[in-house]
Amino acid sequence: MPISEKYFDKLKREGAPIESTVVLAEDIYSIACNPSVPDELIGRMQKGLDKVIADGTQARLFEKYGIATDQQQ
C-alpha cells in the first residue's frame, strides 16, 4: 500500500507489523505562477514561505498531515 515515509515511520513507532519494500516517488513541493504574476508578488509569496519555514509552521503542518519532511523547501 503506498503511503508517505512520515506515515510509515508513525506506524512503525506504534508497533504496526509493516515493512518498506520500494520507494514509489519523491516529491518536491512548489507553486507555479503565470508569467504575468508580478515579481513583487512572487517576492512577497517567497517571504511568506520563508517565514512559515523559519517559525516551524511548515514542519508542524507536514507532521500533522503525515507529509515527508526530507524535501521541505
mmCIF file of the N, C-alpha and C atoms, coordinates in Angstrom:
data_MODEL
# 
_entry.id   MODEL 
# 
loop_
_atom_site.group_PDB 
_atom_site.id 
_atom_site.type_symbol 
_atom_site.label_atom_id 
_atom_site.label_alt_id 
_atom_site.label_comp_id 
_atom_site.label_asym_id 
_atom_site.label_entity_id 
_atom_site.label_seq_id 
_atom_site.pdbx_PDB_ins_code 
_atom_site.Cartn_x 
_atom_site.Cartn_y 
_atom_site.Cartn_z 
_atom_site.occupancy 
_atom_site.B_iso_or_equiv 
_atom_site.pdbx_formal_charge 
_atom_site.auth_seq_id 
_atom_site.auth_comp_id 
_atom_site.auth_asym_id 
_atom_site.auth_atom_id 
_atom_site.pdbx_PDB_model_num 
ATOM 1   N N  . MET A 1 1  ? 0.846  -1.160 0.000   1.00 0.00 ? 1  MET A N  1 
ATOM 2   C CA . MET A 1 1  ? 0.000  0.000  0.000   1.00 0.00 ? 1  MET A CA 1 
ATOM 3   C C  . MET A 1 1  ? 0.899  1.233  0.000   1.00 0.00 ? 1  MET A C  1 
ATOM 4   N N  . PRO A 1 2  ? 0.755  2.129  -0.968  1.00 0.00 ? 2  PRO A N  1 
ATOM 5   C CA . PRO A 1 2  ? 1.577  3.344  -0.989  1.00 0.00 ? 2  PRO A CA 1 
ATOM 6   C C  . PRO A 1 2  ? 1.182  4.313  0.133   1.00 0.00 ? 2  PRO A C  1 
ATOM 7   N N  . ILE A 1 3  ? 2.182  4.738  0.911   1.00 0.00 ? 3  ILE A N  1 
ATOM 8   C CA . ILE A 1 3  ? 1.976  5.734  1.967   1.00 0.00 ? 3  ILE A CA 1 
ATOM 9   C C  . ILE A 1 3  ? 3.228  6.603  2.046   1.00 0.00 ? 3  ILE A C  1 
ATOM 10  N N  . SER A 1 4  ? 3.113  7.735  2.723   1.00 0.00 ? 4  SER A N  1 
ATOM 11  C CA . SER A 1 4  ? 4.274  8.610  2.893   1.00 0.00 ? 4  SER A CA 1 
ATOM 12  C C  . SER A 1 4  ? 5.269  7.971  3.863   1.00 0.00 ? 4  SER A C  1 
ATOM 13  N N  . GLU A 1 5  ? 6.529  8.372  3.727   1.00 0.00 ? 5  GLU A N  1 
ATOM 14  C CA . GLU A 1 5  ? 7.549  7.882  4.659   1.00 0.00 ? 5  GLU A CA 1 
ATOM 15  C C  . GLU A 1 5  ? 7.217  8.293  6.088   1.00 0.00 ? 5  GLU A C  1 
ATOM 16  N N  . LYS A 1 6  ? 6.715  9.504  6.230   1.00 0.00 ? 6  LYS A N  1 
ATOM 17  C CA . LYS A 1 6  ? 6.374  10.013 7.554   1.00 0.00 ? 6  LYS A CA 1 
ATOM 18  C C  . LYS A 1 6  ? 5.295  9.136  8.199   1.00 0.00 ? 6  LYS A C  1 
ATOM 19  N N  . TYR A 1 7  ? 4.280  8.779  7.427   1.00 0.00 ? 7  TYR A N  1 
ATOM 20  C CA . TYR A 1 7  ? 3.211  7.938  7.963   1.00 0.00 ? 7  TYR A CA 1 
ATOM 21  C C  . TYR A 1 7  ? 3.735  6.523  8.242   1.00 0.00 ? 7  TYR A C  1 
ATOM 22  N N  . PHE A 1 8  ? 4.598  6.018  7.372   1.00 0.00 ? 8  PHE A N  1 
ATOM 23  C CA . PHE A 1 8  ? 5.230  4.717  7.581   1.00 0.00 ? 8  PHE A CA 1 
ATOM 24  C C  . PHE A 1 8  ? 5.963  4.710  8.921   1.00 0.00 ? 8  PHE A C  1 
ATOM 25  N N  . ASP A 1 9  ? 6.772  5.774  9.164   1.00 0.00 ? 9  ASP A N  1 
ATOM 26  C CA . ASP A 1 9  ? 7.520  5.862  10.418  1.00 0.00 ? 9  ASP A CA 1 
ATOM 27  C C  . ASP A 1 9  ? 6.583  5.898  11.622  1.00 0.00 ? 9  ASP A C  1 
ATOM 28  N N  . LYS A 1 10 ? 5.474  6.618  11.488  1.00 0.00 ? 10 LYS A N  1 
ATOM 29  C CA . LYS A 1 10 ? 4.485  6.692  12.573  1.00 0.00 ? 10 LYS A CA 1 
ATOM 30  C C  . LYS A 1 10 ? 3.913  5.307  12.869  1.00 0.00 ? 10 LYS A C  1 
ATOM 31  N N  . LEU A 1 11 ? 3.547  4.567  11.832  1.00 0.00 ? 11 LEU A N  1 
ATOM 32  C CA . LEU A 1 11 ? 3.003  3.218  12.023  1.00 0.00 ? 11 LEU A CA 1 
ATOM 33  C C  . LEU A 1 11 ? 4.028  2.302  12.688  1.00 0.00 ? 11 LEU A C  1 
ATOM 34  N N  . LYS A 1 12 ? 5.293  2.401  12.247  1.00 0.00 ? 12 LYS A N  1 
ATOM 35  C CA . LYS A 1 12 ? 6.347  1.578  12.848  1.00 0.00 ? 12 LYS A CA 1 
ATOM 36  C C  . LYS A 1 12 ? 6.497  1.887  14.332  1.00 0.00 ? 12 LYS A C  1 
ATOM 37  N N  . ARG A 1 13 ? 6.520  3.190  14.677  1.00 0.00 ? 13 ARG A N  1 
ATOM 38  C CA . ARG A 1 13 ? 6.648  3.589  16.084  1.00 0.00 ? 13 ARG A CA 1 
ATOM 39  C C  . ARG A 1 13 ? 5.494  3.058  16.919  1.00 0.00 ? 13 ARG A C  1 
ATOM 40  N N  . GLU A 1 14 ? 4.318  2.967  16.307  1.00 0.00 ? 14 GLU A N  1 
ATOM 41  C CA . GLU A 1 14 ? 3.137  2.463  17.014  1.00 0.00 ? 14 GLU A CA 1 
ATOM 42  C C  . GLU A 1 14 ? 3.097  0.940  17.061  1.00 0.00 ? 14 GLU A C  1 
ATOM 43  N N  . GLY A 1 15 ? 4.098  0.280  16.457  1.00 0.00 ? 15 GLY A N  1 
ATOM 44  C CA . GLY A 1 15 ? 4.187  -1.176 16.522  1.00 0.00 ? 15 GLY A CA 1 
ATOM 45  C C  . GLY A 1 15 ? 3.443  -1.924 15.432  1.00 0.00 ? 15 GLY A C  1 
ATOM 46  N N  . ALA A 1 16 ? 3.041  -1.235 14.392  1.00 0.00 ? 16 ALA A N  1 
ATOM 47  C CA . ALA A 1 16 ? 2.318  -1.905 13.301  1.00 0.00 ? 16 ALA A CA 1 
ATOM 48  C C  . ALA A 1 16 ? 3.256  -2.892 12.592  1.00 0.00 ? 16 ALA A C  1 
ATOM 49  N N  . PRO A 1 17 ? 2.755  -4.070 12.225  1.00 0.00 ? 17 PRO A N  1 
ATOM 50  C CA . PRO A 1 17 ? 3.575  -5.051 11.504  1.00 0.00 ? 17 PRO A CA 1 
ATOM 51  C C  . PRO A 1 17 ? 3.680  -4.642 10.029  1.00 0.00 ? 17 PRO A C  1 
ATOM 52  N N  . ILE A 1 18 ? 4.588  -3.711 9.732   1.00 0.00 ? 18 ILE A N  1 
ATOM 53  C CA . ILE A 1 18 ? 4.698  -3.134 8.400   1.00 0.00 ? 18 ILE A CA 1 
ATOM 54  C C  . ILE A 1 18 ? 6.166  -3.083 7.994   1.00 0.00 ? 18 ILE A C  1 
ATOM 55  N N  . GLU A 1 19 ? 6.435  -3.234 6.701   1.00 0.00 ? 19 GLU A N  1 
ATOM 56  C CA . GLU A 1 19 ? 7.813  -3.116 6.222   1.00 0.00 ? 19 GLU A CA 1 
ATOM 57  C C  . GLU A 1 19 ? 7.830  -2.389 4.879   1.00 0.00 ? 19 GLU A C  1 
ATOM 58  N N  . SER A 1 20 ? 8.929  -1.716 4.636   1.00 0.00 ? 20 SER A N  1 
ATOM 59  C CA . SER A 1 20 ? 9.100  -0.966 3.394   1.00 0.00 ? 20 SER A CA 1 
ATOM 60  C C  . SER A 1 20 ? 9.681  -1.876 2.318   1.00 0.00 ? 20 SER A C  1 
ATOM 61  N N  . THR A 1 21 ? 9.163  -1.756 1.101   1.00 0.00 ? 21 THR A N  1 
ATOM 62  C CA . THR A 1 21 ? 9.685  -2.579 0.012   1.00 0.00 ? 21 THR A CA 1 
ATOM 63  C C  . THR A 1 21 ? 10.297 -1.753 -1.108  1.00 0.00 ? 21 THR A C  1 
ATOM 64  N N  . VAL A 1 22 ? 9.674  -0.630 -1.452  1.00 0.00 ? 22 VAL A N  1 
ATOM 65  C CA . VAL A 1 22 ? 10.190 0.188  -2.549  1.00 0.00 ? 22 VAL A CA 1 
ATOM 66  C C  . VAL A 1 22 ? 9.677  1.620  -2.401  1.00 0.00 ? 22 VAL A C  1 
ATOM 67  N N  . VAL A 1 23 ? 10.522 2.597  -2.782  1.00 0.00 ? 23 VAL A N  1 
ATOM 68  C CA . VAL A 1 23 ? 10.099 3.996  -2.804  1.00 0.00 ? 23 VAL A CA 1 
ATOM 69  C C  . VAL A 1 23 ? 9.474  4.255  -4.168  1.00 0.00 ? 23 VAL A C  1 
ATOM 70  N N  . LEU A 1 24 ? 8.211  4.668  -4.167  1.00 0.00 ? 24 LEU A N  1 
ATOM 71  C CA . LEU A 1 24 ? 7.492  4.892  -5.422  1.00 0.00 ? 24 LEU A CA 1 
ATOM 72  C C  . LEU A 1 24 ? 7.760  6.270  -6.014  1.00 0.00 ? 24 LEU A C  1 
ATOM 73  N N  . ALA A 1 25 ? 7.917  7.268  -5.165  1.00 0.00 ? 25 ALA A N  1 
ATOM 74  C CA . ALA A 1 25 ? 8.111  8.630  -5.665  1.00 0.00 ? 25 ALA A CA 1 
ATOM 75  C C  . ALA A 1 25 ? 8.670  9.514  -4.563  1.00 0.00 ? 25 ALA A C  1 
ATOM 76  N N  . GLU A 1 26 ? 9.361  10.555 -4.977  1.00 0.00 ? 26 GLU A N  1 
ATOM 77  C CA . GLU A 1 26 ? 9.809  11.589 -4.056  1.00 0.00 ? 26 GLU A CA 1 
ATOM 78  C C  . GLU A 1 26 ? 9.237  12.893 -4.565  1.00 0.00 ? 26 GLU A C  1 
ATOM 79  N N  . ASP A 1 27 ? 8.702  13.701 -3.650  1.00 0.00 ? 27 ASP A N  1 
ATOM 80  C CA . ASP A 1 27 ? 8.037  14.936 -4.049  1.00 0.00 ? 27 ASP A CA 1 
ATOM 81  C C  . ASP A 1 27 ? 8.813  16.162 -3.623  1.00 0.00 ? 27 ASP A C  1 
ATOM 82  N N  . ILE A 1 28 ? 8.799  17.151 -4.474  1.00 0.00 ? 28 ILE A N  1 
ATOM 83  C CA . ILE A 1 28 ? 9.285  18.482 -4.149  1.00 0.00 ? 28 ILE A CA 1 
ATOM 84  C C  . ILE A 1 28 ? 8.066  19.387 -4.248  1.00 0.00 ? 28 ILE A C  1 
ATOM 85  N N  . TYR A 1 29 ? 7.802  20.123 -3.195  1.00 0.00 ? 29 TYR A N  1 
ATOM 86  C CA . TYR A 1 29 ? 6.609  20.949 -3.156  1.00 0.00 ? 29 TYR A CA 1 
ATOM 87  C C  . TYR A 1 29 ? 6.918  22.340 -3.695  1.00 0.00 ? 29 TYR A C  1 
ATOM 88  N N  . SER A 1 30 ? 6.033  22.842 -4.556  1.00 0.00 ? 30 SER A N  1 
ATOM 89  C CA . SER A 1 30 ? 6.251  24.162 -5.141  1.00 0.00 ? 30 SER A CA 1 
ATOM 90  C C  . SER A 1 30 ? 4.927  24.734 -5.626  1.00 0.00 ? 30 SER A C  1 
ATOM 91  N N  . ILE A 1 31 ? 4.959  26.000 -5.991  1.00 0.00 ? 31 ILE A N  1 
ATOM 92  C CA . ILE A 1 31 ? 3.806  26.675 -6.563  1.00 0.00 ? 31 ILE A CA 1 
ATOM 93  C C  . ILE A 1 31 ? 4.243  27.249 -7.904  1.00 0.00 ? 31 ILE A C  1 
ATOM 94  N N  . ALA A 1 32 ? 3.446  27.021 -8.923  1.00 0.00 ? 32 ALA A N  1 
ATOM 95  C CA . ALA A 1 32 ? 3.723  27.600 -10.240 1.00 0.00 ? 32 ALA A CA 1 
ATOM 96  C C  . ALA A 1 32 ? 2.866  28.846 -10.410 1.00 0.00 ? 32 ALA A C  1 
ATOM 97  N N  . CYS A 1 33 ? 3.453  29.876 -10.987 1.00 0.00 ? 33 CYS A N  1 
ATOM 98  C CA . CYS A 1 33 ? 2.733  31.123 -11.226 1.00 0.00 ? 33 CYS A CA 1 
ATOM 99  C C  . CYS A 1 33 ? 2.729  31.434 -12.719 1.00 0.00 ? 33 CYS A C  1 
ATOM 100 N N  . ASN A 1 34 ? 1.669  32.053 -13.155 1.00 0.00 ? 34 ASN A N  1 
ATOM 101 C CA . ASN A 1 34 ? 1.577  32.525 -14.526 1.00 0.00 ? 34 ASN A CA 1 
ATOM 102 C C  . ASN A 1 34 ? 2.680  33.558 -14.752 1.00 0.00 ? 34 ASN A C  1 
ATOM 103 N N  . PRO A 1 35 ? 3.287  33.584 -15.942 1.00 0.00 ? 35 PRO A N  1 
ATOM 104 C CA . PRO A 1 35 ? 4.346  34.565 -16.207 1.00 0.00 ? 35 PRO A CA 1 
ATOM 105 C C  . PRO A 1 35 ? 3.911  36.017 -15.996 1.00 0.00 ? 35 PRO A C  1 
ATOM 106 N N  . SER A 1 36 ? 2.610  36.290 -16.013 1.00 0.00 ? 36 SER A N  1 
ATOM 107 C CA . SER A 1 36 ? 2.154  37.669 -15.814 1.00 0.00 ? 36 SER A CA 1 
ATOM 108 C C  . SER A 1 36 ? 2.099  38.081 -14.341 1.00 0.00 ? 36 SER A C  1 
ATOM 109 N N  . VAL A 1 37 ? 2.339  37.144 -13.414 1.00 0.00 ? 37 VAL A N  1 
ATOM 110 C CA . VAL A 1 37 ? 2.336  37.496 -11.990 1.00 0.00 ? 37 VAL A CA 1 
ATOM 111 C C  . VAL A 1 37 ? 3.552  38.385 -11.726 1.00 0.00 ? 37 VAL A C  1 
ATOM 112 N N  . PRO A 1 38 ? 3.330  39.552 -11.140 1.00 0.00 ? 38 PRO A N  1 
ATOM 113 C CA . PRO A 1 38 ? 4.433  40.493 -10.903 1.00 0.00 ? 38 PRO A CA 1 
ATOM 114 C C  . PRO A 1 38 ? 5.514  39.910 -9.985  1.00 0.00 ? 38 PRO A C  1 
ATOM 115 N N  . ASP A 1 39 ? 6.759  40.239 -10.280 1.00 0.00 ? 39 ASP A N  1 
ATOM 116 C CA . ASP A 1 39 ? 7.881  39.783 -9.464  1.00 0.00 ? 39 ASP A CA 1 
ATOM 117 C C  . ASP A 1 39 ? 7.711  40.198 -8.002  1.00 0.00 ? 39 ASP A C  1 
ATOM 118 N N  . GLU A 1 40 ? 7.139  41.362 -7.769  1.00 0.00 ? 40 GLU A N  1 
ATOM 119 C CA . GLU A 1 40 ? 6.933  41.846 -6.405  1.00 0.00 ? 40 GLU A CA 1 
ATOM 120 C C  . GLU A 1 40 ? 6.015  40.895 -5.636  1.00 0.00 ? 40 GLU A C  1 
ATOM 121 N N  . LEU A 1 41 ? 4.967  40.410 -6.277  1.00 0.00 ? 41 LEU A N  1 
ATOM 122 C CA . LEU A 1 41 ? 4.052  39.477 -5.622  1.00 0.00 ? 41 LEU A CA 1 
ATOM 123 C C  . LEU A 1 41 ? 4.746  38.144 -5.363  1.00 0.00 ? 41 LEU A C  1 
ATOM 124 N N  . ILE A 1 42 ? 5.510  37.668 -6.316  1.00 0.00 ? 42 ILE A N  1 
ATOM 125 C CA . ILE A 1 42 ? 6.256  36.418 -6.117  1.00 0.00 ? 42 ILE A CA 1 
ATOM 126 C C  . ILE A 1 42 ? 7.235  36.577 -4.955  1.00 0.00 ? 42 ILE A C  1 
ATOM 127 N N  . GLY A 1 43 ? 7.872  37.737 -4.863  1.00 0.00 ? 43 GLY A N  1 
ATOM 128 C CA . GLY A 1 43 ? 8.781  38.007 -3.748  1.00 0.00 ? 43 GLY A CA 1 
ATOM 129 C C  . GLY A 1 43 ? 8.063  37.978 -2.411  1.00 0.00 ? 43 GLY A C  1 
ATOM 130 N N  . ARG A 1 44 ? 6.852  38.554 -2.338  1.00 0.00 ? 44 ARG A N  1 
ATOM 131 C CA . ARG A 1 44 ? 6.064  38.523 -1.099  1.00 0.00 ? 44 ARG A CA 1 
ATOM 132 C C  . ARG A 1 44 ? 5.671  37.105 -0.743  1.00 0.00 ? 44 ARG A C  1 
ATOM 133 N N  . MET A 1 45 ? 5.306  36.322 -1.764  1.00 0.00 ? 45 MET A N  1 
ATOM 134 C CA . MET A 1 45 ? 4.946  34.920 -1.515  1.00 0.00 ? 45 MET A CA 1 
ATOM 135 C C  . MET A 1 45 ? 6.147  34.160 -0.955  1.00 0.00 ? 45 MET A C  1 
ATOM 136 N N  . GLN A 1 46 ? 7.331  34.396 -1.536  1.00 0.00 ? 46 GLN A N  1 
ATOM 137 C CA . GLN A 1 46 ? 8.535  33.711 -1.067  1.00 0.00 ? 46 GLN A CA 1 
ATOM 138 C C  . GLN A 1 46 ? 8.866  34.108 0.364   1.00 0.00 ? 46 GLN A C  1 
ATOM 139 N N  . LYS A 1 47 ? 8.732  35.394 0.677   1.00 0.00 ? 47 LYS A N  1 
ATOM 140 C CA . LYS A 1 47 ? 8.982  35.841 2.055   1.00 0.00 ? 47 LYS A CA 1 
ATOM 141 C C  . LYS A 1 47 ? 8.024  35.168 3.027   1.00 0.00 ? 47 LYS A C  1 
ATOM 142 N N  . GLY A 1 48 ? 6.754  35.036 2.625   1.00 0.00 ? 48 GLY A N  1 
ATOM 143 C CA . GLY A 1 48 ? 5.784  34.355 3.476   1.00 0.00 ? 48 GLY A CA 1 
ATOM 144 C C  . GLY A 1 48 ? 6.160  32.897 3.700   1.00 0.00 ? 48 GLY A C  1 
ATOM 145 N N  . LEU A 1 49 ? 6.581  32.237 2.633   1.00 0.00 ? 49 LEU A N  1 
ATOM 146 C CA . LEU A 1 49 ? 7.017  30.841 2.760   1.00 0.00 ? 49 LEU A CA 1 
ATOM 147 C C  . LEU A 1 49 ? 8.245  30.736 3.655   1.00 0.00 ? 49 LEU A C  1 
ATOM 148 N N  . ASP A 1 50 ? 9.213  31.625 3.428   1.00 0.00 ? 50 ASP A N  1 
ATOM 149 C CA . ASP A 1 50 ? 10.418 31.613 4.272   1.00 0.00 ? 50 ASP A CA 1 
ATOM 150 C C  . ASP A 1 50 ? 10.050 31.772 5.746   1.00 0.00 ? 50 ASP A C  1 
ATOM 151 N N  . LYS A 1 51 ? 9.043  32.608 6.029   1.00 0.00 ? 51 LYS A N  1 
ATOM 152 C CA . LYS A 1 51 ? 8.623  32.839 7.412   1.00 0.00 ? 51 LYS A CA 1 
ATOM 153 C C  . LYS A 1 51 ? 8.019  31.581 8.029   1.00 0.00 ? 51 LYS A C  1 
ATOM 154 N N  . VAL A 1 52 ? 7.115  30.900 7.300   1.00 0.00 ? 52 VAL A N  1 
ATOM 155 C CA . VAL A 1 52 ? 6.490  29.702 7.889   1.00 0.00 ? 52 VAL A CA 1 
ATOM 156 C C  . VAL A 1 52 ? 7.481  28.546 8.019   1.00 0.00 ? 52 VAL A C  1 
ATOM 157 N N  . ILE A 1 53 ? 8.515  28.547 7.184   1.00 0.00 ? 53 ILE A N  1 
ATOM 158 C CA . ILE A 1 53 ? 9.583  27.550 7.356   1.00 0.00 ? 53 ILE A CA 1 
ATOM 159 C C  . ILE A 1 53 ? 10.388 27.889 8.606   1.00 0.00 ? 53 ILE A C  1 
ATOM 160 N N  . ALA A 1 54 ? 10.792 29.158 8.724   1.00 0.00 ? 54 ALA A N  1 
ATOM 161 C CA . ALA A 1 54 ? 11.647 29.584 9.842   1.00 0.00 ? 54 ALA A CA 1 
ATOM 162 C C  . ALA A 1 54 ? 10.965 29.445 11.196  1.00 0.00 ? 54 ALA A C  1 
ATOM 163 N N  . ASP A 1 55 ? 9.666  29.735 11.262  1.00 0.00 ? 55 ASP A N  1 
ATOM 164 C CA . ASP A 1 55 ? 8.992  29.682 12.574  1.00 0.00 ? 55 ASP A CA 1 
ATOM 165 C C  . ASP A 1 55 ? 8.447  28.296 12.921  1.00 0.00 ? 55 ASP A C  1 
ATOM 166 N N  . GLY A 1 56 ? 8.657  27.328 12.031  1.00 0.00 ? 56 GLY A N  1 
ATOM 167 C CA . GLY A 1 56 ? 8.263  25.947 12.314  1.00 0.00 ? 56 GLY A CA 1 
ATOM 168 C C  . GLY A 1 56 ? 6.847  25.582 11.892  1.00 0.00 ? 56 GLY A C  1 
ATOM 169 N N  . THR A 1 57 ? 6.097  26.539 11.348  1.00 0.00 ? 57 THR A N  1 
ATOM 170 C CA . THR A 1 57 ? 4.720  26.259 10.934  1.00 0.00 ? 57 THR A CA 1 
ATOM 171 C C  . THR A 1 57 ? 4.672  25.178 9.866   1.00 0.00 ? 57 THR A C  1 
ATOM 172 N N  . GLN A 1 58 ? 5.550  25.269 8.866   1.00 0.00 ? 58 GLN A N  1 
ATOM 173 C CA . GLN A 1 58 ? 5.558  24.267 7.799   1.00 0.00 ? 58 GLN A CA 1 
ATOM 174 C C  . GLN A 1 58 ? 5.825  22.879 8.373   1.00 0.00 ? 58 GLN A C  1 
ATOM 175 N N  . ALA A 1 59 ? 6.808  22.762 9.238   1.00 0.00 ? 59 ALA A N  1 
ATOM 176 C CA . ALA A 1 59 ? 7.136  21.461 9.823   1.00 0.00 ? 59 ALA A CA 1 
ATOM 177 C C  . ALA A 1 59 ? 5.954  20.899 10.614  1.00 0.00 ? 59 ALA A C  1 
ATOM 178 N N  . ARG A 1 60 ? 5.261  21.764 11.347  1.00 0.00 ? 60 ARG A N  1 
ATOM 179 C CA . ARG A 1 60 ? 4.098  21.299 12.120  1.00 0.00 ? 60 ARG A CA 1 
ATOM 180 C C  . ARG A 1 60 ? 2.982  20.818 11.195  1.00 0.00 ? 60 ARG A C  1 
ATOM 181 N N  . LEU A 1 61 ? 2.744  21.537 10.110  1.00 0.00 ? 61 LEU A N  1 
ATOM 182 C CA . LEU A 1 61 ? 1.719  21.107 9.154   1.00 0.00 ? 61 LEU A CA 1 
ATOM 183 C C  . LEU A 1 61 ? 2.112  19.792 8.488   1.00 0.00 ? 61 LEU A C  1 
ATOM 184 N N  . PHE A 1 62 ? 3.384  19.673 8.099   1.00 0.00 ? 62 PHE A N  1 
ATOM 185 C CA . PHE A 1 62 ? 3.843  18.432 7.487   1.00 0.00 ? 62 PHE A CA 1 
ATOM 186 C C  . PHE A 1 62 ? 3.667  17.271 8.464   1.00 0.00 ? 62 PHE A C  1 
ATOM 187 N N  . GLU A 1 63 ? 4.002  17.501 9.732   1.00 0.00 ? 63 GLU A N  1 
ATOM 188 C CA . GLU A 1 63 ? 3.852  16.460 10.752  1.00 0.00 ? 63 GLU A CA 1 
ATOM 189 C C  . GLU A 1 63 ? 2.373  16.100 10.929  1.00 0.00 ? 63 GLU A C  1 
ATOM 190 N N  . LYS A 1 64 ? 1.521  17.104 11.026  1.00 0.00 ? 64 LYS A N  1 
ATOM 191 C CA . LYS A 1 64 ? 0.094  16.879 11.240  1.00 0.00 ? 64 LYS A CA 1 
ATOM 192 C C  . LYS A 1 64 ? -0.530 16.040 10.132  1.00 0.00 ? 64 LYS A C  1 
ATOM 193 N N  . TYR A 1 65 ? -0.110 16.288 8.886   1.00 0.00 ? 65 TYR A N  1 
ATOM 194 C CA . TYR A 1 65 ? -0.727 15.603 7.751   1.00 0.00 ? 65 TYR A CA 1 
ATOM 195 C C  . TYR A 1 65 ? 0.120  14.460 7.195   1.00 0.00 ? 65 TYR A C  1 
ATOM 196 N N  . GLY A 1 66 ? 1.196  14.083 7.915   1.00 0.00 ? 66 GLY A N  1 
ATOM 197 C CA . GLY A 1 66 ? 1.981  12.919 7.522   1.00 0.00 ? 66 GLY A CA 1 
ATOM 198 C C  . GLY A 1 66 ? 2.760  13.095 6.233   1.00 0.00 ? 66 GLY A C  1 
ATOM 199 N N  . ILE A 1 67 ? 3.206  14.306 5.986   1.00 0.00 ? 67 ILE A N  1 
ATOM 200 C CA . ILE A 1 67 ? 3.979  14.572 4.768   1.00 0.00 ? 67 ILE A CA 1 
ATOM 201 C C  . ILE A 1 67 ? 5.458  14.432 5.086   1.00 0.00 ? 67 ILE A C  1 
ATOM 202 N N  . ALA A 1 68 ? 6.184  13.731 4.239   1.00 0.00 ? 68 ALA A N  1 
ATOM 203 C CA . ALA A 1 68 ? 7.620  13.527 4.447   1.00 0.00 ? 68 ALA A CA 1 
ATOM 204 C C  . ALA A 1 68 ? 8.320  14.865 4.548   1.00 0.00 ? 68 ALA A C  1 
ATOM 205 N N  . THR A 1 69 ? 9.286  14.983 5.468   1.00 0.00 ? 69 THR A N  1 
ATOM 206 C CA . THR A 1 69 ? 9.953  16.254 5.692   1.00 0.00 ? 69 THR A CA 1 
ATOM 207 C C  . THR A 1 69 ? 11.337 16.345 5.097   1.00 0.00 ? 69 THR A C  1 
ATOM 208 N N  . ASP A 1 70 ? 11.826 15.302 4.453   1.00 0.00 ? 70 ASP A N  1 
ATOM 209 C CA . ASP A 1 70 ? 13.178 15.356 3.908   1.00 0.00 ? 70 ASP A CA 1 
ATOM 210 C C  . ASP A 1 70 ? 13.300 16.306 2.722   1.00 0.00 ? 70 ASP A C  1 
ATOM 211 N N  . GLN A 1 71 ? 12.193 16.757 2.143   1.00 0.00 ? 71 GLN A N  1 
ATOM 212 C CA . GLN A 1 71 ? 12.205 17.620 0.979   1.00 0.00 ? 71 GLN A CA 1 
ATOM 213 C C  . GLN A 1 71 ? 11.674 19.029 1.264   1.00 0.00 ? 71 GLN A C  1 
ATOM 214 N N  . GLN A 1 72 ? 11.510 19.388 2.524   1.00 0.00 ? 72 GLN A N  1 
ATOM 215 C CA . GLN A 1 72 ? 10.929 20.696 2.830   1.00 0.00 ? 72 GLN A CA 1 
ATOM 216 C C  . GLN A 1 72 ? 11.754 21.811 2.244   1.00 0.00 ? 72 GLN A C  1 
ATOM 217 N N  . GLN A 1 73 ? 11.094 22.701 1.559   1.00 0.00 ? 73 GLN A N  1 
ATOM 218 C CA . GLN A 1 73 ? 11.747 23.880 0.971   1.00 0.00 ? 73 GLN A CA 1 
ATOM 219 C C  . GLN A 1 73 ? 10.788 25.018 0.944   1.00 0.00 ? 73 GLN A C  1 
# 
